Amino acid sequence: MKILRGKELLTTDQRQELMTPPNGEWELASYYTFSEHDSEIINHHRRDYNRLGFAVQLALLRYPGWSLSDIKEIPESLIDFIAKQLDIDPEVFPLYARRENTLWDHLKEIREEYGYTTFAISDYRRLLKYLFKIALENGNTTHLIREALDNLRRSKIILPAITTIERVIWEARNRAEEHIYNLIYSGLTINQKMKLDKLIEPTTDTGKTKLGWLKETTGQFSPEAFLKVIERLDYIRSLQLNIDTKKIHPNRLRQLSRLGARYEPYSFRRFHETKRYTILVVYLLDLSQDLTDRAFEIHDKQILTLQSKGRKQQEELQKQNGKAVNEKVVRYADLGDALIKARDEGLDPFVLLETVMPWEKFVESVEEAKKLSRPLNYDYLDLLESRFNYLRKYTPTLLKALEFRSTKSAEPLIKALDTIKK
């Protein structure tokens, strides 16, 4: 069958690697161990070199899948492995290669005995349809080549020229891309396309593009960085890219998004508009998710930093006030003993308190204790009050820009957020 050559996807070395039979011990045992049925058919032939040649042909058709005439170099380890099974001297194999008619007769016999067929135009169409479905999920060339080869091997179809396989993969991938592009392109309005075009047009004042600005990093974990993230997120939302991508496999969306991240604005301007808008839309939708994640990451970092500072501040207070707190504990233990004694013996408690500490000193001590006291649960949240202004630099924007949802069990928390927002 003659197929017109199209785009070539592999280098010469890559093609050679695909067409080279394996020679590792495990691979040899996995692919080239013959069954009793195989041995019977092989041993029907006269002369050792014919039996060995027939066996090698059968082995190569099974894996990698090309006929002996297409394989340029056969590893000696493969011939040795097969010869050992047949109890034949591997040195006789070159005698077989000289007999071209015998080679073709044996190939015909293998096809009839094992059900192998040559690659035909109907196989091309079937393979194209099969690969198109796979390419809708993953357009990676290496992945598609593996799928094509495995499919043909399972169908016992003798593999055609590697360039033919490249051609069908190229066509399947192009069709899949066109299908995906059209799914997104068809959902865009004229206004949305105009906005997308403005993304990649340099501004008159700085010469930069909006797309370049969106791709810029936002700096460290700070309120200022948070506001920059939200500014970019709001800009993407203003484009109103409400495009349904549910019909596109997530893997292809990731691949398109990676392309968008890699291309510079000038590259987009060279693309056909269907490809340009599709990659831009997918990239921007993915970028909006990344920016949302980045916003929460910055906020989490801020809260963790505040908590760490609160704990350290509490530890410092404990070190500074440790002696004073201990003195208060000892003094109040004495006062407690005096009160217990007053009750047990029916004495005036105030008189006994005065024996431990003068009343004026007692009042003064109580005020000092209030200053040394910490919350009953001994946390550090009260120490964060001084950081309110720092948090307020970005938290109103956080509550305004990000929508929070919850399950029924967390509804009180959502109500609390609404209250804070108001």
Kinemage of the C-alpha trace (Angstrom):
@kinemage 1
@onewidth
@group {chain A} dominant
@subgroup {mainchain}
@vectorlist {calphas} color= white
{ca met a 1} P 0.000 0.000 0.000
{ca lys a 2} L 1.342 3.429 -0.917
{ca ile a 3} L 0.759 6.278 1.524
{ca leu a 4} L 1.871 9.823 0.721
{ca arg a 5} L 4.549 11.003 3.098
{ca gly a 6} L 3.516 13.844 5.316
{ca lys a 7} L 5.038 15.416 8.384
{ca glu a 8} L 7.880 13.370 9.838
{ca leu a 9} L 7.765 13.326 13.628
{ca leu a 10} L 10.870 11.287 14.463
{ca thr a 11} L 14.574 11.596 13.888
{ca thr a 12} L 16.562 8.884 12.105
{ca asp a 13} L 17.944 7.660 15.439
{ca gln a 14} L 14.452 7.500 16.983
{ca arg a 15} L 13.182 5.416 14.073
{ca gln a 16} L 16.146 3.090 14.346
{ca glu a 17} L 15.533 2.663 18.068
{ca leu a 18} L 11.903 1.687 17.509
{ca met a 19} L 12.850 -0.852 14.849
{ca thr a 20} L 15.709 -2.455 16.792
{ca pro a 21} L 14.707 -5.733 18.504
{ca pro a 22} L 15.355 -5.905 22.254
{ca asn a 23} L 18.369 -7.827 23.512
{ca gly a 24} L 17.998 -7.808 27.286
{ca glu a 25} L 17.620 -11.119 29.095
{ca trp a 26} L 14.124 -10.357 30.372
{ca glu a 27} L 12.934 -8.991 26.996
{ca leu a 28} L 14.298 -11.995 25.109
{ca ala a 29} L 12.508 -14.408 27.429
{ca ser a 30} L 9.268 -12.374 27.286
{ca tyr a 31} L 9.021 -11.878 23.534
{ca tyr a 32} L 10.934 -14.771 21.997
{ca thr a 33} L 10.121 -17.919 23.950
{ca phe a 34} L 8.420 -20.407 21.592
{ca ser a 35} L 5.477 -22.657 22.441
{ca glu a 36} L 5.217 -26.342 21.553
{ca his a 37} L 3.015 -25.387 18.602
{ca asp a 38} L 5.669 -22.957 17.384
{ca ser a 39} L 8.364 -25.619 17.688
{ca glu a 40} L 6.339 -28.121 15.651
{ca ile a 41} L 5.878 -25.648 12.808
{ca ile a 42} L 9.529 -24.557 12.903
{ca asn a 43} L 10.804 -28.162 12.868
{ca his a 44} L 8.794 -29.005 9.734
{ca his a 45} L 11.492 -27.247 7.730
{ca arg a 46} L 14.607 -28.972 6.509
{ca arg a 47} L 18.114 -27.758 7.236
{ca asp a 48} L 19.145 -25.906 10.358
{ca tyr a 49} L 19.518 -22.500 8.710
{ca asn a 50} L 15.944 -22.675 7.354
{ca arg a 51} L 14.558 -23.586 10.753
{ca leu a 52} L 16.537 -20.815 12.433
{ca gly a 53} L 15.598 -18.264 9.772
{ca phe a 54} L 11.904 -19.164 9.970
{ca ala a 55} L 12.012 -18.844 13.770
{ca val a 56} L 13.729 -15.451 13.600
{ca gln a 57} L 11.126 -14.211 11.120
{ca leu a 58} L 8.313 -15.360 13.390
{ca ala a 59} L 9.964 -13.729 16.411
{ca leu a 60} L 10.464 -10.366 14.687
{ca leu a 61} L 6.868 -10.260 13.408
{ca arg a 62} L 5.699 -10.696 16.987
{ca tyr a 63} L 8.039 -8.001 18.238
{ca pro a 64} L 8.887 -5.344 17.214
{ca gly a 65} L 6.389 -6.188 14.426
{ca trp a 66} L 8.264 -5.562 11.189
{ca ser a 67} L 9.309 -8.251 8.730
{ca leu a 68} L 12.877 -9.519 8.595
{ca ser a 69} L 13.577 -7.547 5.410
{ca asp a 70} L 12.743 -4.270 7.215
{ca ile a 71} L 15.039 -4.889 10.192
{ca lys a 72} L 18.515 -3.592 9.421
{ca glu a 73} L 20.347 -5.079 12.371
{ca ile a 74} L 19.452 -8.143 14.439
{ca pro a 75} L 21.225 -8.467 17.807
{ca glu a 76} L 23.413 -11.538 18.083
{ca ser a 77} L 21.915 -12.190 21.505
{ca leu a 78} L 18.497 -12.654 19.874
{ca ile a 79} L 19.788 -15.144 17.317
{ca asp a 80} L 21.685 -16.992 20.055
{ca phe a 81} L 18.591 -17.135 22.284
{ca ile a 82} L 16.417 -18.577 19.501
{ca ala a 83} L 19.125 -20.979 18.277
{ca lys a 84} L 19.564 -22.345 21.800
{ca gln a 85} L 15.835 -23.193 22.008
{ca leu a 86} L 16.070 -25.061 18.702
{ca asp a 87} L 19.431 -26.681 19.492
{ca ile a 88} L 20.953 -25.139 16.369
{ca asp a 89} L 24.325 -23.498 15.814
{ca pro a 90} L 23.625 -19.712 15.500
{ca glu a 91} L 26.531 -19.394 13.030
{ca val a 92} L 24.324 -20.881 10.258
{ca phe a 93} L 21.960 -17.883 10.199
{ca pro a 94} L 23.847 -15.930 7.477
{ca leu a 95} L 23.123 -18.816 5.064
{ca tyr a 96} L 19.402 -18.120 5.431
{ca ala a 97} L 19.683 -14.422 4.608
{ca arg a 98} L 21.139 -15.275 1.169
{ca arg a 99} L 18.007 -17.137 0.074
{ca glu a 100} L 15.541 -14.344 -0.687
{ca asn a 101} L 12.888 -16.605 -2.217
{ca thr a 102} L 12.902 -18.825 0.840
{ca leu a 103} L 12.550 -15.730 3.030
{ca trp a 104} L 9.394 -14.631 1.196
{ca asp a 105} L 7.973 -18.169 1.130
{ca his a 106} L 8.421 -18.414 4.898
{ca leu a 107} L 6.806 -15.002 5.438
{ca lys a 108} L 3.785 -16.189 3.442
{ca glu a 109} L 3.644 -19.383 5.512
{ca ile a 110} L 3.760 -17.436 8.786
{ca arg a 111} L 0.966 -15.141 7.600
{ca glu a 112} L -1.241 -18.129 6.728
{ca glu a 113} L -0.406 -20.148 9.839
{ca tyr a 114} L -0.576 -17.321 12.413
{ca gly a 115} L -3.085 -14.963 10.811
{ca tyr a 116} L -0.761 -12.020 10.082
{ca thr a 117} L -1.832 -9.535 7.421
{ca thr a 118} L -0.106 -6.722 5.564
{ca phe a 119} L -0.976 -3.113 6.283
{ca ala a 120} L -3.735 -1.900 3.926
{ca ile a 121} L -5.623 1.357 3.344
{ca ser a 122} L -8.497 0.027 5.460
{ca asp a 123} L -6.044 -0.464 8.338
{ca tyr a 124} L -4.825 3.100 7.867
{ca arg a 125} L -8.382 4.432 8.221
{ca arg a 126} L -9.131 2.218 11.218
{ca leu a 127} L -5.884 3.215 12.929
{ca leu a 128} L -6.562 6.883 12.203
{ca lys a 129} L -9.970 6.643 13.855
{ca tyr a 130} L -8.469 4.843 16.863
{ca leu a 131} L -5.638 7.334 17.291
{ca phe a 132} L -7.984 10.300 16.901
{ca lys a 133} L -9.838 9.260 20.065
{ca ile a 134} L -6.571 8.842 21.947
{ca ala a 135} L -5.214 12.163 20.667
{ca leu a 136} L -8.265 13.889 22.121
{ca glu a 137} L -6.866 12.877 25.515
{ca asn a 138} L -3.123 13.049 24.911
{ca gly a 139} L -1.385 14.584 21.899
{ca asn a 140} L 2.128 13.508 22.884
{ca thr a 141} L 3.934 12.029 19.851
{ca thr a 142} L 5.734 9.284 21.772
{ca his a 143} L 2.499 8.207 23.456
{ca leu a 144} L 0.634 8.055 20.131
{ca ile a 145} L 3.412 6.042 18.459
{ca arg a 146} L 3.352 3.481 21.268
{ca glu a 147} L -0.437 3.236 20.987
{ca ala a 148} L -0.257 2.821 17.192
{ca leu a 149} L 2.387 0.103 17.326
{ca asp a 150} L 0.627 -1.786 20.136
{ca asn a 151} L -2.684 -1.624 18.281
{ca leu a 152} L -1.213 -3.016 15.068
{ca arg a 153} L 0.633 -5.745 16.958
{ca arg a 154} L -2.540 -6.816 18.761
{ca ser a 155} L -4.312 -6.976 15.395
{ca lys a 156} L -1.457 -9.084 13.933
{ca ile a 157} L -0.831 -6.550 11.198
{ca ile a 158} L 2.707 -6.479 9.851
{ca leu a 159} L 3.992 -2.996 10.546
{ca pro a 160} L 4.368 -0.690 7.543
{ca ala a 161} L 7.204 1.811 7.011
{ca ile a 162} L 7.723 3.939 10.131
{ca thr a 163} L 7.060 7.073 8.057
{ca thr a 164} L 3.579 5.739 7.317
{ca ile a 165} L 2.935 5.395 11.029
{ca glu a 166} L 4.226 8.936 11.548
{ca arg a 167} L 1.848 10.151 8.865
{ca val a 168} L -1.251 8.622 10.458
{ca ile a 169} L -0.231 9.960 13.874
{ca trp a 170} L 0.357 13.429 12.449
{ca glu a 171} L -3.067 13.352 10.804
{ca ala a 172} L -4.840 12.024 13.904
{ca arg a 173} L -3.192 14.629 16.097
{ca asn a 174} L -4.077 17.452 13.718
{ca arg a 175} L -7.696 16.344 13.544
{ca ala a 176} L -7.872 16.110 17.326
{ca glu a 177} L -6.383 19.593 17.698
{ca glu a 178} L -8.823 21.053 15.197
{ca his a 179} L -11.701 19.409 17.040
{ca ile a 180} L -10.551 20.814 20.397
{ca tyr a 181} L -9.851 24.257 18.938
{ca asn a 182} L -13.319 24.413 17.397
{ca leu a 183} L -15.002 23.418 20.664
{ca ile a 184} L -13.548 26.503 22.355
{ca tyr a 185} L -13.458 28.869 19.384
{ca ser a 186} L -17.141 28.334 18.619
{ca gly a 187} L -18.053 29.524 22.133
{ca leu a 188} L -16.322 32.895 21.837
{ca thr a 189} L -18.131 36.123 21.047
{ca ile a 190} L -16.740 38.903 18.860
{ca asn a 191} L -16.266 41.054 21.959
{ca gln a 192} L -14.293 38.321 23.718
{ca lys a 193} L -12.048 37.881 20.678
{ca met a 194} L -11.337 41.610 20.640
{ca lys a 195} L -10.374 41.501 24.320
{ca leu a 196} L -8.100 38.522 23.701
{ca asp a 197} L -6.404 40.369 20.826
{ca lys a 198} L -5.717 43.321 23.112
{ca leu a 199} L -3.937 40.946 25.490
{ca ile a 200} L -1.115 40.367 23.004
{ca glu a 201} L -0.880 43.903 21.581
{ca pro a 202} L 1.954 46.087 22.977
{ca thr a 203} L 0.767 49.260 24.717
{ca thr a 204} L 1.825 52.592 23.261
{ca asp a 205} L 3.358 53.893 26.482
{ca thr a 206} L 5.520 50.976 27.679
{ca gly a 207} L 5.534 48.569 24.743
{ca lys a 208} L 4.535 45.737 27.079
{ca thr a 209} L 1.508 43.510 26.665
{ca lys a 210} L -1.233 42.616 29.114
{ca leu a 211} L -0.346 38.957 28.639
{ca gly a 212} L 3.241 39.671 29.648
{ca trp a 213} L 1.964 41.484 32.728
{ca leu a 214} L -0.291 38.554 33.666
{ca lys a 215} L 2.674 36.190 33.452
{ca glu a 216} L 4.867 38.264 35.761
{ca thr a 217} L 5.664 36.886 39.194
{ca thr a 218} L 4.064 38.664 42.133
{ca gly a 219} L 6.967 38.749 44.550
{ca gln a 220} L 7.158 37.519 48.112
{ca phe a 221} L 4.416 36.485 50.549
{ca ser a 222} L 3.160 39.917 51.524
{ca pro a 223} L -0.080 41.948 51.490
{ca glu a 224} L 1.276 43.812 48.465
{ca ala a 225} L 1.874 40.547 46.615
{ca phe a 226} L -1.658 39.417 47.484
{ca leu a 227} L -3.143 42.596 45.995
{ca lys a 228} L -1.113 42.105 42.798
{ca val a 229} L -2.455 38.550 42.480
{ca ile a 230} L -6.051 39.699 42.899
{ca glu a 231} L -5.508 42.513 40.394
{ca arg a 232} L -4.513 39.953 37.759
{ca leu a 233} L -7.347 37.637 38.757
{ca asp a 234} L -9.881 40.456 38.426
{ca tyr a 235} L -8.534 41.320 34.982
{ca ile a 236} L -8.979 37.739 33.743
{ca arg a 237} L -12.500 37.690 35.198
{ca ser a 238} L -13.302 40.911 33.333
{ca leu a 239} L -12.738 39.014 30.063
{ca gln a 240} L -15.806 36.890 30.969
{ca leu a 241} L -14.415 33.703 29.450
{ca asn a 242} L -17.373 31.550 30.422
{ca ile a 243} L -16.371 28.744 28.081
{ca asp a 244} L -17.556 25.171 28.655
{ca thr a 245} L -14.482 22.930 28.632
{ca lys a 246} L -16.150 19.811 30.055
{ca lys a 247} L -16.033 18.068 26.670
{ca ile a 248} L -12.240 18.409 26.543
{ca his a 249} L -10.083 15.908 28.403
{ca pro a 250} L -8.255 17.493 31.386
{ca asn a 251} L -4.937 16.200 30.089
{ca arg a 252} L -5.343 18.112 26.813
{ca leu a 253} L -6.325 21.238 28.740
{ca arg a 254} L -3.105 20.942 30.741
{ca gln a 255} L -1.085 20.489 27.547
{ca leu a 256} L -2.676 23.571 25.956
{ca ser a 257} L -2.137 25.581 29.126
{ca arg a 258} L 1.561 24.652 29.147
{ca leu a 259} L 1.795 25.871 25.559
{ca gly a 260} L 0.199 29.153 26.577
{ca ala a 261} L 2.684 29.551 29.402
{ca arg a 262} L 5.593 28.902 27.057
{ca tyr a 263} L 4.591 31.143 24.134
{ca glu a 264} L 5.493 34.818 24.109
{ca pro a 265} L 2.898 37.401 22.949
{ca tyr a 266} L 4.598 37.793 19.546
{ca ser a 267} L 4.222 34.030 18.985
{ca phe a 268} L 0.468 34.268 19.488
{ca arg a 269} L 0.233 37.041 16.909
{ca arg a 270} L 1.625 34.646 14.276
{ca phe a 271} L -0.933 31.893 14.960
{ca his a 272} L -4.143 31.304 13.080
{ca glu a 273} L -6.929 32.856 15.116
{ca thr a 274} L -8.534 29.504 16.002
{ca lys a 275} L -5.309 28.255 17.569
{ca arg a 276} L -4.485 31.655 19.065
{ca tyr a 277} L -7.799 32.107 20.863
{ca thr a 278} L -7.996 28.483 22.015
{ca ile a 279} L -4.571 28.403 23.656
{ca leu a 280} L -5.106 31.861 25.175
{ca val a 281} L -8.481 30.905 26.652
{ca val a 282} L -7.254 27.613 28.136
{ca tyr a 283} L -4.131 29.269 29.521
{ca leu a 284} L -6.102 32.127 31.093
{ca leu a 285} L -8.639 29.763 32.659
{ca asp a 286} L -5.811 27.707 34.128
{ca leu a 287} L -3.957 30.861 35.198
{ca ser a 288} L -7.028 32.109 37.064
{ca gln a 289} L -7.026 28.881 39.089
{ca asp a 290} L -3.305 29.236 39.758
{ca leu a 291} L -3.794 32.849 40.876
{ca thr a 292} L -6.587 31.794 43.227
{ca asp a 293} L -4.322 29.123 44.704
{ca arg a 294} L -1.529 31.676 44.956
{ca ala a 295} L -3.812 34.110 46.817
{ca phe a 296} L -4.696 31.489 49.427
{ca glu a 297} L -1.059 30.458 49.647
{ca ile a 298} L -0.061 34.035 50.469
{ca his a 299} L -2.869 34.357 53.006
{ca asp a 300} L -1.955 31.045 54.651
{ca lys a 301} L 1.639 32.178 54.857
{ca gln a 302} L 0.578 35.451 56.500
{ca ile a 303} L -1.525 33.660 59.109
{ca leu a 304} L 1.217 31.119 59.822
{ca thr a 305} L 3.701 33.963 60.243
{ca leu a 306} L 1.380 35.773 62.642
{ca gln a 307} L 0.805 32.608 64.640
{ca ser a 308} L 4.534 32.015 64.842
{ca lys a 309} L 5.107 35.574 66.041
{ca gly a 310} L 2.299 35.196 68.580
{ca arg a 311} L 3.815 32.019 69.997
{ca lys a 312} L 7.253 33.607 70.184
{ca gln a 313} L 5.809 36.692 71.889
{ca gln a 314} L 4.043 34.508 74.430
{ca glu a 315} L 7.255 32.600 75.086
{ca glu a 316} L 9.101 35.894 75.620
{ca leu a 317} L 6.409 37.054 78.048
{ca gln a 318} L 6.700 33.795 79.923
{ca lys a 319} L 10.465 34.247 80.244
{ca gln a 320} L 10.149 37.885 81.322
{ca asn a 321} L 7.321 37.342 83.820
{ca gly a 322} L 8.273 33.899 85.095
{ca lys a 323} L 9.765 35.143 88.377
{ca ala a 324} L 6.924 37.597 89.066
{ca val a 325} L 4.266 34.955 88.324
{ca asn a 326} L 5.986 32.492 90.654
{ca glu a 327} L 6.080 35.088 93.451
{ca lys a 328} L 2.345 35.695 92.988
{ca val a 329} L 1.616 31.970 93.099
{ca val a 330} L 3.574 31.552 96.357
{ca arg a 331} L 1.933 34.642 97.937
{ca tyr a 332} L -1.597 33.572 96.881
{ca ala a 333} L -0.952 30.074 98.231
{ca asp a 334} L -0.245 31.683 101.623
{ca leu a 335} L -3.403 33.784 101.326
{ca gly a 336} L -5.345 30.647 100.472
{ca asp a 337} L -4.032 28.890 103.560
{ca ala a 338} L -5.102 31.890 105.683
{ca leu a 339} L -8.650 31.783 104.283
{ca ile a 340} L -8.905 28.035 104.883
{ca lys a 341} L -7.744 28.489 108.476
{ca ala a 342} L -10.237 31.331 109.034
{ca arg a 343} L -13.131 29.172 107.917
{ca asp a 344} L -12.038 26.069 109.828
{ca glu a 345} L -11.483 27.952 113.097
{ca gly a 346} L -14.259 30.550 112.734
{ca leu a 347} L -11.843 33.476 112.656
{ca asp a 348} L -12.129 36.810 110.817
{ca pro a 349} L -10.683 36.172 107.322
{ca phe a 350} L -9.668 39.804 106.825
{ca val a 351} L -7.635 39.791 110.019
{ca leu a 352} L -5.786 36.640 108.913
{ca leu a 353} L -5.231 38.087 105.384
{ca glu a 354} L -3.596 41.146 107.008
{ca thr a 355} L -1.130 38.826 108.784
{ca val a 356} L 0.040 37.546 105.397
{ca met a 357} L -0.117 40.792 103.412
{ca pro a 358} L -1.302 44.334 104.240
{ca trp a 359} L -4.603 45.169 102.585
{ca glu a 360} L -3.143 47.978 100.442
{ca lys a 361} L -0.399 45.628 99.279
{ca phe a 362} L -3.004 42.946 98.550
{ca val a 363} L -5.026 45.321 96.313
{ca glu a 364} L -1.844 46.342 94.530
{ca ser a 365} L -0.892 42.677 94.070
{ca val a 366} L -4.268 41.867 92.478
{ca glu a 367} L -3.774 44.603 89.882
{ca glu a 368} L -0.308 43.279 89.128
{ca ala a 369} L -1.736 39.761 88.705
{ca lys a 370} L -4.260 41.015 86.145
{ca lys a 371} L -1.439 42.393 84.048
{ca leu a 372} L 0.472 39.118 84.256
{ca ser a 373} L -2.528 36.931 83.510
{ca arg a 374} L -3.075 35.151 80.162
{ca pro a 375} L -6.317 33.741 78.652
{ca leu a 376} L -7.721 30.685 80.437
{ca asn a 377} L -6.891 28.444 77.457
{ca tyr a 378} L -3.402 29.978 77.453
{ca asp a 379} L -3.375 30.756 73.718
{ca tyr a 380} L -1.663 33.680 72.030
{ca leu a 381} L -4.469 35.116 69.872
{ca asp a 382} L -4.880 38.192 72.085
{ca leu a 383} L -1.282 39.091 71.263
{ca leu a 384} L -2.151 39.382 67.542
{ca glu a 385} L -4.407 42.382 68.087
{ca ser a 386} L -1.547 44.713 67.241
{ca arg a 387} L -1.311 43.114 63.758
{ca phe a 388} L -4.834 44.159 62.760
{ca asn a 389} L -3.699 47.051 60.549
{ca tyr a 390} L -1.224 44.779 58.771
{ca leu a 391} L -3.946 42.233 57.946
{ca arg a 392} L -6.387 44.920 56.901
{ca lys a 393} L -4.078 45.870 54.028
{ca tyr a 394} L -5.406 42.920 52.039
{ca thr a 395} L -8.156 41.016 53.904
{ca pro a 396} L -11.053 43.233 52.681
{ca thr a 397} L -9.884 42.497 49.124
{ca leu a 398} L -9.662 38.791 49.963
{ca leu a 399} L -13.258 38.698 51.204
{ca lys a 400} L -14.489 40.717 48.244
{ca ala a 401} L -12.629 38.893 45.467
{ca leu a 402} L -12.898 35.267 46.595
{ca glu a 403} L -16.155 33.392 46.997
{ca phe a 404} L -16.397 30.904 49.844
{ca arg a 405} L -18.712 27.906 49.865
{ca ser a 406} L -19.181 25.117 52.367
{ca thr a 407} L -21.072 22.023 53.377
{ca lys a 408} L -23.990 22.327 55.790
{ca ser a 409} L -21.775 21.568 58.787
{ca ala a 410} L -19.642 24.661 58.098
{ca glu a 411} L -22.522 27.109 57.543
{ca pro a 412} L -21.797 28.974 60.829
{ca leu a 413} L -18.294 29.693 59.538
{ca ile a 414} L -19.694 31.085 56.271
{ca lys a 415} L -22.060 33.301 58.267
{ca ala a 416} L -19.118 34.518 60.318
{ca leu a 417} L -17.235 35.403 57.124
{ca asp a 418} L -20.267 37.307 55.825
{ca thr a 419} L -20.396 39.247 59.074
{ca ile a 420} L -16.709 40.145 58.857
{ca lys a 421} L -17.140 41.119 55.216
{ca lys a 422} L -20.007 43.481 56.059
